[in-house]
Structure formats: structure tokens, C-alpha cells
Amino acid sequence: MPEQASLEGSGSSDQTLLSPEMMAKLERMELVSRKIFRGRMKGERRSKRKGQSVEFADFRNYVAGDDLRFIDWNLFARLDRLYLKIFLEEEDLHVYTLVDDSLSMDFGTPSKFLTAKRIAAALGYIGLCRGDRVSVSTFSKASAPLVLRGRSSSHRLIGQLQSAQCQNPAPSMEESVRHFCLRNTGKGIVILITDLMNKTGYETALKMLVAREMDIYLIHVLSPEELEPNLTGDLKLMDAEDFDMREVSISASLLQRYRLTLNAFIDSARSFCNRRSIGYVSVRSDQAIDPLINDYLRSRGLVR
């Protein structure tokens, strides 16, 4: 009789998502947008776009219809030509975070879901400290996200993520992203945190986000048990989401085929993202949150 091994995982821990020491480090960081978005409110982010705030940036020639209040009359007196003052503009940024809460995320030590929640909490806290509008939701609540602004809202952000649990059944990535796109009409950074283990695929969901012209980052979380399985003998494996059963005999050649298949899957996801200007970030669930955010995500351009 084959030994039975479930893929349901070890569950999400109640550990604190962010330590006070980590939060102090996050306060000195900011999220990076590779695109320029026109926000609704003035924030703390210095925009590449020229506007009409308080810090002078440059001059340009006056064009009929420009606001006369911004003409430099001293320059006109010297050169007998009309020039307009241009100022650096501060803009706010909307940071959307979508966390996969399907049962496949509830696997590994620590679980992929716990790591995903820690990443979402860290990035959301950075945004709140910088005056960005932060929206966070799981796949199952994509149509009703929590939207926050200001450092004082950090306890709500962390509390929401702390209480989140993996769902069964959970909506597919495609369904969740569709709800997200219908609910959110603005521009901004979208951070999708998932293991990409969706039987219907991830391509359609990502294409929907690309069509919205958002600045997209995909954080691909896998557990050490998935990357380096330590299995032997005859096993019965069960899919945690649809309970599909498979009996397998683990051998060295089978493990080698598994690793080749997994590497091909990861390379395919990375290539798909790179072709569409999606920032792809591969993360192990056992990575410590401090170097993950401070070094790894900084080197990939998501934070600075």
C-alpha cells in the first residue's frame, strides 16, 4: 500500500509579520515606479513630470494659452522674450498588492502564504510611510480591497494581512485579476504575489494587467520543499485545491525530471514577464524578510 503524502502544507503561522526593527528600516525606503502616473493628491514623491509646485526646475518658451502667472517677467525685461517657469511636481502613487490565498500557498516551512503576507506588509508599509495610497487584497477579496493612506493606517494594513487565511475554494488568478481590473480604474504599481500554481494558467491574468498599462511586478514565491524535494519511496500525492490524487514511485531519475520541469516553468514565467515589461522576482519562502526587502528587491528595482 503506497504511503500517502498530502500537499496541503503546514499552515500559516501567527508570527508577527514585521518586527519594530524591520519597520524602522522600511521607513527609509520608497517604492519605485518605472512609469509616471498622475495622482489625485499631492504626496511625498518627487515626480519626473514638470508641474506647478514650489521648487523651480527650468524655463520653457511661452505658448499662447499658457497661464500668465508663471511668466518670468524679470527674464522678459532682460531678453524681451516670454518664458514660463517650470517647477518639479510632487505626486502620490497608488500601490496595489494582490496576494494569492489559494490552498497551494499554504505549503512549506515557513508557508508561502506567510512569506507573501510579510512581503505585502513590508511593501505596503513603505508606501504608507511615503504618503502613497496603498490598496491590499487577497485573490478571494479582489473586488473589495482595503485602501489606506498615511503611516497611522499601518496597524490596519498589518491587521488585515495577519488575519488573512488561505481559502478553499479560492478564485482563479484570472477571475481575481478580472475583479481587480473592474474595481480599480486608476494607474499605479501592481504587485502580484503568487506561486503561479494555477491549472488554468497565469498568462491571461497578466495580459489583463498589461492592457491596463500599469507598472506590474510579479513576486513568484516557492517553498524550499518544492525547489528541493526530499521524497523517497512510493507515495500518493494529493492536490491541495482540487484533491486530485496521483500515485508515484520516487526515484533519482524522476526527481531529476521534476527539477528540469520546475526550472523550465520558472524560466517560462520569467521570459513571459520580461517580454511584457513585467518585473519578475523569484523568492523562496524561507528567505528572511530583512535581506529580501533591503537587498534582493532593491537590486531588482522595486524599492530604493
Secondary structure, 3 states (H helix, E strand, C coil): CCEEEECCCCCCCCCCCCCHHHHHHHCCCCECCCCCCCCCCCCCEEEEEEECCCEEEEEEECCCCCCHHHECHHHHHHHCCCEEEEEEEEECCEEEEEECCEHHHCCCCCCHHHHHHHHHHHHHHHHHHCCCEEEEEEHHHCCCCEEEECHHHHHHHHHHHHHCCCECCCCCHHHHHHHHHHHCCCCCEEEEEECCCCCCCCHHHHHHHHHCCCEEEEEEEECHHHHCCCCCEEEEEECCCCCCEEEEEECHHHHHHHHHHHHHHHHHHHHHHHHCCCEEEEEECCCCHHHHHHHHHHHCCCEC
